[in-house]
Amino acid sequence: MRAIIVRDGRLLLVNAYPGDRSDLWCAPGGGVEPGQSLPDNLRREVREECGLTIEVGPLALVNEFHDPESGFHQVDLFFRCAITAGRIDPAWTDPDNVVHSRHFFAPAELGSIRLKPDSLTRVAFGNGGVPHYDPLEVLVP
């Protein structure tokens, strides 16, 4: 699951490719721990990746992505979230050393970076109504 965090008209994205292996950005989040609710898992992931405390809001996007060659298939649930404590600190270290960059992007900046899923910008800055379903987006490196 992933967090859609918009603050002051800017979307928080992370780069989770250690060593600048890729220029691909995505919303913060990750996997689930058994026995924890989705909101609890998302709060933990955002805290680990960004050093932020969040309030988890409604579901905004269901995105499926896959690799047709390997058969890999994953479903991500994106929730609208709000920061309740903390700030982006350049010195913050992800304990798993996966996320190495965090940045709030203005809508005008999003066209000049690679980000996934393709629908994220539209959903993040949309009206927040019914959750969007984004089926079978091809996985990219």
C-alpha positions as CSV (number, residue, x, y, z in Angstrom):
1,M,0.0,0.0,0.0
2,R,1.1,3.6,-0.6
3,A,0.4,7.0,0.8
4,I,-0.8,10.0,-1.4
5,I,0.4,12.9,0.6
6,V,-0.2,16.4,-0.8
7,R,0.9,19.3,1.3
8,D,0.9,23.0,0.2
9,G,-0.1,21.8,-3.3
10,R,2.9,19.5,-3.7
11,L,3.0,15.7,-3.9
12,L,5.5,13.7,-1.7
13,L,7.4,11.1,-3.7
14,V,10.3,8.8,-2.9
15,N,13.0,7.2,-4.9
16,A,13.4,3.6,-3.7
17,Y,16.3,2.5,-5.8
18,P,19.5,2.5,-3.7
19,G,22.6,4.0,-5.3
20,D,20.7,6.0,-7.9
21,R,20.0,2.8,-9.9
22,S,16.9,4.4,-11.3
23,D,15.3,7.8,-11.7
24,L,11.8,6.4,-11.0
25,W,9.8,8.0,-8.3
26,C,6.7,6.6,-6.5
27,A,4.5,7.3,-3.5
28,P,5.9,6.2,-0.1
29,G,4.7,2.9,1.2
30,G,5.4,-0.8,0.9
31,G,4.5,-4.2,2.1
32,V,2.4,-5.4,4.9
33,E,3.3,-7.2,8.2
34,P,1.0,-10.1,9.1
35,G,-1.5,-9.2,11.8
36,Q,-1.4,-5.4,11.2
37,S,-4.1,-3.4,9.5
38,L,-3.4,-1.7,6.3
39,P,-3.5,1.8,8.0
40,D,-1.1,0.6,10.7
41,N,1.3,-0.9,8.0
42,L,1.1,2.3,6.0
43,R,1.9,4.5,9.0
44,R,4.9,2.3,9.7
45,E,6.2,2.3,6.1
46,V,5.9,6.1,5.8
47,R,7.6,6.6,9.2
48,E,10.5,4.3,8.1
49,E,10.9,5.8,4.7
50,C,10.3,9.5,5.4
51,G,10.4,10.0,9.2
52,L,6.8,11.3,9.1
53,T,3.8,10.5,11.2
54,I,0.6,10.4,9.1
55,E,-3.1,10.0,9.4
56,V,-4.4,7.5,6.9
57,G,-7.5,8.6,5.0
58,P,-9.7,7.1,2.3
59,L,-8.7,4.7,-0.5
60,A,-8.0,6.8,-3.6
61,L,-6.4,4.4,-6.1
62,V,-6.1,0.6,-6.8
63,N,-3.2,0.0,-9.2
64,E,-2.2,-3.3,-10.7
65,F,1.2,-3.6,-12.3
66,H,2.8,-6.6,-13.9
67,D,5.7,-7.9,-15.9
68,P,4.3,-9.9,-18.8
69,E,7.7,-11.7,-19.3
70,S,8.1,-13.0,-15.8
71,G,4.5,-13.2,-14.8
72,F,5.1,-11.0,-11.7
73,H,1.8,-9.3,-10.7
74,Q,1.3,-6.9,-7.8
75,V,-1.6,-4.8,-6.5
76,D,-1.0,-1.5,-4.7
77,L,-3.7,0.3,-2.7
78,F,-3.1,4.1,-2.5
79,F,-4.7,6.0,0.5
80,R,-5.0,9.7,0.9
81,C,-2.9,10.7,3.9
82,A,-2.1,13.8,5.9
83,I,1.1,14.5,7.8
84,T,0.4,14.9,11.5
85,A,4.0,15.2,12.8
86,G,7.5,15.5,11.4
87,R,9.2,17.1,8.4
88,I,11.3,15.9,5.5
89,D,14.9,15.8,6.8
90,P,17.7,15.2,4.3
91,A,19.6,13.4,6.9
92,W,16.8,10.8,7.6
93,T,18.0,7.3,6.9
94,D,15.5,4.5,5.9
95,P,16.4,1.6,8.3
96,D,16.2,-0.8,5.3
97,N,18.4,1.5,3.2
98,V,15.9,1.3,0.3
99,V,14.5,4.9,0.0
100,H,17.4,7.3,-0.5
101,S,15.5,10.5,-1.7
102,R,12.3,12.1,-0.6
103,H,10.9,15.2,-2.3
104,F,7.7,17.3,-2.5
105,F,7.0,18.0,-6.2
106,A,4.8,20.8,-7.5
107,P,2.4,19.7,-10.3
108,A,4.4,21.5,-12.9
109,E,7.5,19.5,-11.9
110,L,5.9,16.1,-12.3
111,G,6.0,16.2,-16.1
112,S,9.8,16.3,-16.0
113,I,10.3,13.2,-13.8
114,R,9.5,9.5,-14.2
115,L,6.9,8.3,-11.8
116,K,4.6,5.4,-11.4
117,P,1.8,4.7,-11.6
118,D,0.8,6.8,-14.6
119,S,-2.5,7.8,-13.0
120,L,-0.9,9.1,-9.7
121,T,-0.7,12.7,-10.6
122,R,-4.3,12.8,-11.8
123,V,-5.6,11.0,-8.7
124,A,-3.4,13.0,-6.3
125,F,-4.6,16.3,-7.5
126,G,-8.2,15.2,-8.4
127,N,-11.3,15.8,-6.5
128,G,-10.9,12.8,-4.1
129,G,-14.2,11.1,-5.0
130,V,-14.6,7.5,-5.9
131,P,-11.4,5.5,-5.9
132,H,-9.7,5.1,-9.3
133,Y,-8.9,1.7,-10.7
134,D,-5.8,1.4,-12.8
135,P,-5.5,-2.1,-14.3
136,L,-2.4,-4.0,-15.5
137,E,0.2,-1.2,-15.9
138,V,3.5,-2.7,-17.2
139,L,6.3,-2.7,-14.6
140,V,9.3,-0.6,-15.5
141,P,12.8,-0.5,-14.1
